[in-house]
Amino acid sequence: MPAETMPAPMQPRSWFQSVVSRRFALAALDVLVAAVAFAIPFSYIVGHFFISAPYLLDSGIFANLLSSGGLLQPMPACLSQSSYLGTHVSPIFYLFSVPVSLLSIPPPLAFATYIGLTYLTFYVAVKILFPAPGAMVAALIVPGLGLLLLQILYPHTEALFCALFFLSTALFYGGHRKRYVYAIFALCLLVREDAGFHACAFGGVSWLYCLWLKKPKAERNHWLLVACVGFAASLACMAFQKLFFAGTDNALRRVYLGDPAFAHVTTALVWARLKTFALHKSYIWIPLAVSLALAWIKRDLLFYLGWLATAPWLLLSLLAKSDSAGTLYSYYSFPLALGILSLLLGLRRHYGTPQLTLVVCGLFACDLFFFAKDYQRIIQDGIHLAAPFDYKKTEALLRPFVPAGAGVASNVAALYPNLFKPAQVDDASAPLYLGWRQQPTDAPAHLASDPVKIFKLSPELPFLLYVDTSRADPRLPPSIKLDDRPLSMIYVRHQTLGLTVRENIAICPAAAPDRKVIWGPYMKLKKGAYEVVYHFDEIRAAADARLTLAVAIRQNHKILAKTEIVGPASPSAPRLVFTLENDTEGVEFIVQKKGSVSFVISDITVDRAHDTP
């Protein structure tokens, strides 16, 4: 080959280029994994507010507090309580509300950001404790352990205390500057008034541990400072509440002590709660058992210092007035995350990244096995990194219902808690009622009975409007335009197997099991004759396939009317007529399939039967 056509030899990469390239790739991967740690809880909270229905108590309150910025932390207008400070002292809300207000972030997205940052903080803390690249997977899984996952399934704010305490501890043991360690610790104490007591407990047992093993003076002084400052901070917050908000909602007495204190405690109560703990709290006792086992193997108490620190609080919870607190329901278990912290510290001291990954993945596998449905809830609403509809425009759409005196479901009020008045929330007497599309059973009982009609406000919004047509003047706001035809009952309340519901259309594939695929909605109907119409858009059936349509009473399974559609030739709108001798509850409309048949149904309507001349 001629010399001039030969390819130029490749220049070997210098060691500097190799190191820089590797570091850049690892940094990029770390940022990507951190983004996932933020995005998963953020997406869940967005879905919680805009898809699956939020809670007025408590996620609606927190979303409002994180964005309002009021000096006295006023409660939303739809609640009668004046200030949140009477329940809890959370100065962290002031700091968070400033950028939220400046950037005009809608309250639900502000709360989603708060939760996303909480779980991102857990990830960063574990990464500081275990800086090796192989620890990324474990660092991402730790916030997903059952004990921490429960903090967002019923969304609350307390988990940020644990996340910041994790981070402060990680910075200390990572050798970072003290100003960063104690700045993060100070933020930790601002989360809630009892944060300092939990920090004091962990700091106290850690200080005694360091004294016993004659640890370096710097470590002993750190934990002594944490204990003393934490105790003083919580004491100051409680004194502030006692001085300025005496007589308001005392959470300690209402949830834990009772009035008189512990008068509710019985042997049966304690035994029942211990039984609940043993049978249903594996996400607590499995990591506790792992901590005890590793402490015994390594002869080091460090593995379960966090569990020891929470022992007084666990005893208080066991004797609590509230069943939710007494059974460590949902977010009530948040201080036990300190047990996970001490387990991580023990793994850091005695083991390495491979053992960390093994332990964390093992705990995660156990949680997945015992609580698969809870993890499914995290992904069931899909990925939502932005609000699915315009928050402010929708508020303008709902505003006319306030002067109209409409009732409003609490989960609708949770999205716009400052829009409605207290008297409107769950007002069962209102002729107009705004409900949540995914949870119509939350509506007052009378709205499930004739002659209430149900409408969607618009295709993209998750709201339903219940209109009681028996009223002479339902006072519908003039700016609200409704379709002529009420919404399909199968969309309002459906329980399906193999059925897909899109907007107000239900699609049943031929592969769906041979059984009832539509039933409900268990209406309450008055005495009289009725006609129900099944509005099929399409039916495709084999010659031997059939659809059974029936009207039944849930309580005694009595069939009021029944017909069958056999083979490919079928009517598009079959009708059934039935008569009720008395006012009846639990009336349901059934579609049952057998054989290879698929269908698309857009509506099931029921109305008074018309008299024939």
Buried (B, 14 or more C-beta within 10 A) or exposed (E): EEEEEEEEEEEEEEEEEEEEEEEEEEEEEBEEBBBEBBBBBBBBBBBBBBBBBBBBEBBBBBBBBBBBBBEEBBBBBBBEBEBBBBBBBBBBBBEBBEEBEEEEBBBBBBBBBBBBBBBBBBBBBBBBBBEEBEBBBBBBBBBBBBBBBBBBBBBBBBBBBBBBBBBBBBBBBBEBEEEBBBEBBEBBBBBBBBBBBBBBBBBBBBBBBBEEEEBEEEBBEBBBBBBBBBBEBBBBBBEEBEEEBEEBBBBEEBBBBBEEEEEBBEEEBEEBBEEBBEEBBBBBEBBBEBBBEBBEEBEBBBBBBBBBBBEEBBEBBBBBBBEBBBBBBBBBBBBBBBBBBBBBBBBBEBBEBEBBBEBBEEBBEBBEEBBEEBBEBBEEBEEBEEBBEEBEEBBEBBBBBBEBBBBBBBBBBBBBBBBBBEEBBBBEEBBBBBBBBBBBEBBBEEBBBBEBBBBBBEEEBBBBBBBBEEEEEBBBBEEBEBEEEBBBBBBBBBEBEBBEBEEBBBBBEBEBEEEBBBBBBBBBBEEEEBBBBBBBBEBEBEEEBBBBBBBBBBEEEEEBBBBEBBBEEBEEEBBBEBEBEEEBBBBBBBBBBBBBBBBBBBBBBBEEBEEEE
